């Protein structure tokens, strides 16, 4: 299905699917405090330190995701074999 869609159609499909999450993000009261123009600089700094500390753990599974995406490219579509091989090489041994 995705192969037959144009880039603009894929963008529209993505935007439609992500809309609910973006609205939840925009309506979050905690974020409105952090994003306010008059936010206390010390509070913003503490938030950014905490947020970035948590972010380190979110990237741990990325290597495996990329490796598995490479396998799928390699195995599903013959025209994507080179891309699959390139993605798989990104994973350190």
N, C-alpha and C positions, 0 to 999 in steps of 0.2 A: 504494500500500500504506500509506504513512505517514498519508495523509488519513483512513483508516478506523480508525486506532488511537486509543485514548483517551490522555489525558496520562499516566495511571499505567502503561499498557502501554508507551508510549514511554520512560518513565523506566526501567522494568524492562529493556527492550531495550538502552538505553544502559548501564545498570549492568552488565549481563551482558557487553557488549562491552568495557567499560573495566576489568573486573576483573583481567585478566592484567597490564595496564600498572600498575595500582595495586599489585599484589602485587610486581612487579619493583621499583617505587619503594620500597615498604616494606622490601624485603630488601636494598637497596643498602647495603653496608658504609660507604661514604663518607658517605652521608646519616645513618646511625646515629650517626656521630661528631658531625656538625653539630647533630643534633637531641637529643643527649644533654643531660641537665640540667646536667652538670658541664663542658660544653664551654668551652674557653679563650676568653674574650671577644675576644681579638685574632684568633684563628683564625676565629671567627664573623664578625667585622667584615670580615676579608679575603675570606672566602667571599661575603658579601653584596655587597661592592663588585664583585668579579669577576663574580658572577651577574648583577647589574644591568647591568654594562657589556656583557655578552653579550646581554642581553635587548633592548637597543636595536635590534640587527640583526634580531631575530626579528619585530619589528613593521613592518619596511619593506614586506613584501608585503601587509599588511592592507588598504591602500587598494584595491589591485587586487582582492582577494578580495571585498570589500564591493561594489565596482562590478559584478563578474561575478555575484554573488548577486542584485543588483538586476536585472540583465539576465535572469537565469533566472526570477525572480519575474514580471517583466513579460511574458516570452515564453511561459511554461508555463501559468500559471493566470490566467485573466482576473480572478478575484476578488482577485489579488495585484498588479494593475497599479499601484495607488497606493503599495503598499509598495515595489515595484521602483523606481518613480520617486523615492521618498524616499531609498532606498539609493544610487541613482546620483548624486543631488545631493550626497552627502557627499564625493565625489571632487573635489578642487580642479582647476581647469582649468589 
